[in-house]
Amino acid sequence: MNKHILPRFGNTPINDITSDDVDVIKMSLACGNTRTNNILSRMRGVFKLAKKKQIIQNNIMELVENLTREVTVINPLTMSEVSLFINHT
């Protein structure tokens, strides 16, 4: 929040923030999709609480979609390396 969100929205009243504003920030973040989604999650929490406390009427974060998670395939050893390891242990 301190690094990505507050510099952009810190002085903006929460009622003035639109889903389009959040989408612009979302697309400008120089980090991976998982990290971006984590940042959006914090914003969702703020807007959810603001709606619960009746500070805002509409939770605009309900209109902001997460980015697709990156799937990392990890293959630390080949099958021949696994066989070699097993044979030596």
N, C-alpha and C positions, 0 to 999 in steps of 0.2 A: 504494500500500500504506500509506504513512504517513498519508495523509489519510482514507482510507475504511475500511481493513481493520484496521490495528493499533489504532485507538481502540476498536473493537468487540471484537476477539479477542486483543489484545496480551497479556493475562494468562491467557488460556484455554489449557489444554493442548490440543495438536493432536488428541489422541484424543477430546476432549470436544466437538469441533465437528461438527455434523451438517449434512447437506445442507439440511435445513429452516432451520437458522441462516443458511446462505449465501443461500438463497432470500429470506429476510426482508431481509437486507442488500441483495441484488440489487434488490428491488422498492422499497427506500427511497432508493436513490441518486438524487440530483437532477441527473442528466445523461442524455445521449442513449444509445440502445441500443449504438452503436458504442463509446462510452467505457466503458459498463458492461461490455461484453464484453472490453475490454482489461484492465479491473480483474480480471475473473474469470480471464483468461488468466494473470495473475501468480499468483493463488491456485492455479490448476491446476499451475503449475510448482513451487510450494512443496510441494503434496501429492504430486506425482509423485516429487520428490526424497525426501520423507519415506518413501514406500513403498519406493523403491529402497534406501534406507539401513536399511530394516526398522524404522523408528520407529513406523510405523502398519501395520496389517494390510490395511485397505481404504481405497482412495482415494475419498472421498465426493464429490470433484469430478466423478467420472464420472457421477454422478447429477444434476448441475446443468447445465441446458441454457442455451445462449446465447440471448439475445434476438434477434428478427428484425432484421436490419440495415435501416437506413433507406436508401431509394434517393432520391438527390437528382437531380432533373432540372434541368440547367443549359441555359438558352436565352439566351445573352448577346445575340444579335441575331436580329431577325425576318428572314424571307427578303427583304423589301423593303429592310431595312437592309443585308443582305449584298450585294444587287444595287447599291445606292447606293455602298457602299464599293468594290466591284469597279470600278464605272464611274469613280470618282474616283481610282483608283490606277494 
